Amino acid sequence: MLWSLLKILIFVAIVAGLTYGAGILMENAPGLHIAVADVEFALGPLQAVILALLLVAVVWLVLKLAGFLVALLRFLNGDETAISRYFSRSRERRGFQALADGMLALASGEARLAMSNAAKAERYLRRPELTNLLSAQAAEMTGDRARATEIYKKLLQDDRTRFVGIRGLMKQKLSDGDTDTAMQLAEKAFALKPRHEETQDTLLQLQARAEDWKGARQTLNAKLRHGSLPRDVHKRRDAILALCEARDLMVDGEGPRARDMAIDANRLSPDLIPAAALAARALNEQDKPKQAVKVLKRAWDVQPHPDLAAAFAELAPDETPAERIARFETLVAGKPDDPETRMLMAELHIAAEDFPAARKALGDLVETDPTARGLTLMAAIERGMGADDSLVRGYLARALSAPRGSQWVCDSCGAAHETWVPVCTRCHGFDTLGWKRAPAPQIALPGATDMLPLLVGGPSGARGA
């Protein structure tokens, strides 16, 4: 801007100078006399002005020619000039066009065309941080893993592309099943970009699979700190990790620390069923049975579950069947019509050999919501009440093909699990299990009738005795 203004001022000064000179010539006739050697030229005012303009034009042309020659010499010497900038812009246009064509080819599934365009873009641009990633992705698409690995390692040498290289190698190790190396790479990627949400999730999942609960809790806290995880989800997942850590401490024989950790897990997520059951047992061991009851009742009111019932039974192991029924009524009062409540109370009445009360507790569940567990209970009730064997066998036959009822089912892949685990055994998703009906084919729910003191053949056997 300043240079343009300066050139305009110089041009105006030259024009003003020529105008002033022409005025002097007009006033001092007969004109301008020029003597060269023995030759003398006499110029009129107009001729003098024309000569001056021609001289200015010649000087301008000489200066421009000199500038061009200097620029040419600098261009040949490798210095940056207007000529070099022109060719550079041309190369950039071709390079970026090749890069764009390569990206389109990669998106279209044309890997070889993408690699060709990436090589062309590299020749024009000489920007490996832009072209190497395209080449690596194209190499992976064609199945050339060695080439992709080589390119990712090149990306590690530049601070600007180190994260991309580590992430590419991490994904390769994950696809190869090398989770140990993948977790080390994920930790390095997380150190470079702790706000990167995909890296956070990958690292958290790998740490959970490796049962590195402390490291997983640190990663989880980082997700909360960087705003990539809602606070309520963070509390639930932190409770899961605390629960898993408590289980490991119990295996290691550190009972007091394990109990404190289990109670802390329940405090973080009161409706997490495994945490509630473990916390109730921990509180009972600390001679706090009333608090244990509160923990189990609060979890039951959210989601009735056999594990909660088993933990509640352990609070008073020596009670009579009648005393157990009376005590359990306080637990199930908040969810009297839930199928789990009705089957639980039926089991307790069967244990007390009060089969009419068991049938009343079960109600019409076998007609409205028949499951293998409910039909098995009905067969036991009918046998205990002296029904024909054909009726009992009919219920058992229906139980064989009936739905299994609620199980621990992965929300991501639909896999059913016998017991709750923090990581799905099929898809390795973290915190994906929920207590619900599983799609067919299903697995039987182990321990669903563990509280039954007699099997289906028990009543007839007892009568025979």
N, C-alpha and C positions, 0 to 999 in steps of 0.2 A: 504493500500500500504506500509506504513512504518512498520507495524507489520510483513508483509510477508518478507520484506527485513531483518528485525531483526532475524526472524526464520532461514533464510538462513545463515546468519552470524554465528549464534549459532551452526548450524549443521556443517559448515565448521570448526569452532573452535574445536568441539568435534572430528571430523575426524582427524584434525591436531594433537590434543593431543594424540589420540590413536596411530597414526603413530609414533609420537615421543617416546612414551612409548615402543612401539614394537621395535623400533631401539635400545633403551637402553638395552632391554632384550636380543636382539641378540648379542650385544657387550659384555655383562657381563654373559657369560655362567658359570655354567651349567644351570642357569634359576632362577626361583622364588621359595623361600621356605616360606611356610605358616605354622605356628604353632598354633593349637587350643587346649587348655588344654594340655594333654600329647600326642596329636597326631600331627605329623608333615607331611606336604605335600610338595613334591618337584615337581615343574612343569617346563616343558621345555618352551622355548620361545613361540612356537606355541600354546601350551596349555594355557599359560598365556594370550595370546591375545584372544583366544576363550573364556576364563573365563571372561575377561574384557567385551567382547561384550555381553556375556550372562547377566552379571550384569547390563549393560546399558539397555538391553532389559527388564529385570525385573523391573528396576526402572521406565522405560517408561510406562510399563503396569500398575504398581501400581499408577502412577500419573494419567493415563487415567481413571482407575477405580475409583480413588478418585474424579476426576472431574465429572465423570458420576453420582456418588452417591450424590455429592453436587448439580448437576443440577436437579436430581430427587427430592431431598428434596426441592429445590426452586420451582420446578414445582408444587409439592404437596402443597406448601405454597401459591401458587398463583402468584409468581414472574415470570417475563418474562425471559424465557430461550430459548435455541434452540429447545427444545421439544415443548414448548408452541407456539413458532413462527411457527413451522411446522403445528400444529393443527390450528393455526390462519389462515395461508395461505390456508389451506384446507377449512376452513369455508368461507373465502372470495371468493374462487373459486366457491363454491356451491351457496353462496349468490348472487354473480353477475350473475351467470348463471340463477338463479331463477328470478332475476330482469330483465334480458334480455328476458327470456321466458314470463314474465308478460307484458312487453312492446309489444312484438309481438302479444300476445293474445289480448291486448287492441286494437291494430291496426287492428286485424282481426275481432273485434266485439265480442270476447268471454270474456265477462265481468267477469263471475264467475271464469273462469280459471285465469284471470288476478288478481283477488282478492286473490285467493289461492296462486299464485306465489308471490304476494306482501307480504303476511303473512309469507311465507317461507323465503323470502329474509330478512325480518325483524328479524326472529329468528337467521339467520346466521350472518347478518351484524351489527345489532343493530344500523342502520343509518336511523332514522325516516325521516330525511330531504330528503332522496332518495326514501323511500318506501311509505311515506304518500301521496305524490302527485299521485302516481300510484293507491293507494287504493281509493283516492277521485274520480279520474276520472272513475275508474271501478264502484264505488258506484253510481255515476251519470248515468252511462250507464245502470245500472240495475234498475234505478228509485229510489234508496234509497237515497233521498235527505238529510234525517236527518243524515245518516252516513257520507255523504260527508261534510255536514256543520260542524259536530263534528271534522272531520279531518282538515278542513281548519282552525278552531279555534285553534287546536293544533299547526298548522304551525305558528300562530301569536306569539307564545311564544319564538321562536328562531329568532334572528336578521337575520340569513342567509335565512330564509324561510318566513319572515313576508310579504314581497311583494307578494309572491306566494299565501299566505293565503288570503290577502286582495283582490287580483285579482280574486280568486276563489269565494269568497263571493260576490264580485261586480257582477260577471256574473250571479250568482244565483238570486240576487235582480233584475237584468235587465230582466231575463226570467220571474220573477214573476210580473213584471210591477211596482215594487217599485222604481221609478226613484229618489225619494228624498234620500233614503238611499244609492242607487247606486252612486249618485253624491258625497255624503260624503265619501264613500269608494274610489271613483275615485280620489278625492282630496288628500286622504291619500297616495294612491298608487303613485300619481304624485309627492308628496313631497318626497317619498322614491327614486323614479327613474324618475326624470324629463325628461330624454332622451328617455324613453320608448315610442315609436311612437304609439302603440295601445292604451296605457293609455291616451296619449295626445288627440287622436281622440275621444275616448269615453268621456273624460271629456268635450271636446269642444262641442260635440253633446248634452250632457246632459245639459250643461250650456245654450246652445241656446234654447233647449226645455223649460227650466225653465225661459227663457227670462232674464237671468243674463248676460247682454251684457258686463258689465265692466269685470266680471270674464272671460268671453269668450275671450275678447280682450287680457287679460293677458296671457291666455293659448295659444292664437294664436301667440303672441309675443315670447313665449317660444319655440314654434315649429320653428319659424324662427331662433331664436338664436341657437338652437341645430341642425340646418341644416336638419330638416325633412320636410321642406315646401319651395318650390321655392318662390323667392321674388315677382314675379308677382301674383302668387296665393294668397300670404299673403296680398298684397295690395287690391285685389278684396274682399277678405273675411273680411278684416279690414273695408273696405268701407261698406259692408253689415251690420256689427255690429254697425258701426257709424250711419248708416241710421236707424236701429231699435232703437237705443238709442235716436235719434232725434225725432222719432215718439212718443216714450214714454214721452219725455220732452214736446212735444206739448199737449199731453193729460193732463199732469200735469200743464199746463198753463205757462210753462217756454219758452215763445216764442223766446226771443233773443238767449238763449243758443241752442234751437232747430234749429233755422235758421243757426247759426254758425256750428253746427254739421252736418246739411244737406249739407252745402257748402263744408265742409271738406270731407264728404263721396264722393261727386262728384269729388273733386280734386284727391282723391285716385283712383277712378275708373270712368273716364268720360263716359264710354259706359254702365254703369249700369243704366238701364232704370228707375227704381223707384227712384234712387238717383238723376238722372238728372231732373226728373219732380219735385221732392221736392225742389231741390236746385234752380230751376228756379222760383218757387213760392216764396222761401225765398229771392232771389235777387230782385224780383219784389216788395216785401214788403219793401225792403231796398232802394227803388227808384233807382234800377239799372237794368232797362229793357233791355238795350243793352247787358249787361253781361248775362242776362237770355236768350236772344235770342241765343247768342253764345253757351251757355251750351246745349240748346235744339237742335240746328243745328248740333253740333258736335256729339251728341248721335244719331240723326236721320240719319246722314251719315253712321253710323255704323250699326244700326238696326232700320228701321222705325217701329213705334209702336203707337197705338191709345192713350196711356197715354201721350206720348210726344205731340201729336196733341192737346189733351185736355188742357195740361198745356200751350201750345202756344196760344190757343184761349183765355185763361184767362188773358193773358197779355194785351189784348185790348177788354174788354167785351162789350163796347158800339159801336163798329164799325158796319157799314152796311155790308150786304152780299157781295156787290161788293168790298168794302175795305178789307174784310176778305180774299176773293179770291186772291187779289193782294198781300196781306201780306204773305199768306201761300205759294205763289209761291217761295218766297225766302227760305222758310224752306225746300221744297221738291226738290229744284233744283239739289241737289247732288244725288238723287235717283229717277229720273223721271219715270223709267219703273218698279219700284218695285210695286207689287200688292197692298201693303198698300197705297202707294202714289196715285195710280190710283183710288182706292176706296174712299180715303179721298177727292180728288178733285171732284169726282162724287158727294159725299155728299154735298160739298160746293156749287156746281152748282145747285143741287136740292134745297138747301136752298134758293138760289137766283132765283128759278123757271126758270132757264135757262136749260131746259131739253135737247135740242140738244147738248149743251156744255157738259152736264153731260154724255150723251151717248158717245161723242167723248173722254172724259177723261177716261171712263171705257174701251173703245176699245173692243178688242175681249177676254177680261178676262173671260167672262162667257163660252166661248168655249174652251179656252186653259187651264184655271185653275178655273173651277166652284166651288164656295164655297157657303154656305148658305147666307153669307153676300153679296157677289157679285150678286147672283141671286135675292135676295130681293131688292137690289138697282136697278137692271134691271127692275124688276116689277114696282117699283115706277117711273122709267123713262118712261116706256111704258104707264103707266096710265097717267102720266103728259102730254105725247104727244098725248093723245086721242086714244090709241090703243084699240082694242076689249077686252072685259073682259076675253074672252077665252085665249088670249095671256098672259094677266096678270096672270090669274089663272095657266096657264102652268108654268110660271117662279116660282110662289109660290109653286106649287106642286114639282118642281125639288128642290127647296130650302129645303123642308122638309127632303129629303133623301140625300142631298149633304153633302160633308165633311164640318166641321165647320171652317176649316182654322187653322191658327196658334193660339196656346194657351200656357199658362205656363204649361209645361210638365216636370215631374221629370225624370232626366236621369237614375236614378237607378231602379225605379219600373214602370215608364210609366204613373203614375197617372196625370190626367189633373186637373188644379186648375183654379178657376174663376179669382182670383187675385194673384199677386206675394206674396209669403211668404218666409222667410228665411229658414224654416224647412218644409220639405214635410210632409203633414198631414197623409200620409199612411205609409211610411217607416221611417219617422223621419230623413231623410238624410239632412245634412246641406249644403246649397249652391248647390243644385242639380237641381233647376228649370231652364229651358231654354225656349225661345220663339220659338216654332216650331210646326209642325203638330203632333197631338196626334193620337195614334192608337185607333181603334174602340173598345168599344163604347166610344163616345166622349160626352162632355158636351157643351152646347151652350155657346158662348162667351158673357157674359153680358157687356153691354155698348158699343158693337161694332158699334151700329148705334145711339149712344146717340146724335151725332151731327146733326142727321136728324131733321129738324124742322117740317116735316110732315110725317105721317105714310103712309102705302100703300094705305089706303083709303082716304088720304088727298086730292089728286088732284081732284078726282071725287066729294068729298064733297065740295071743293072750287068752282067747276064749278056749283054745284047745288045751292050754296049760291048766 
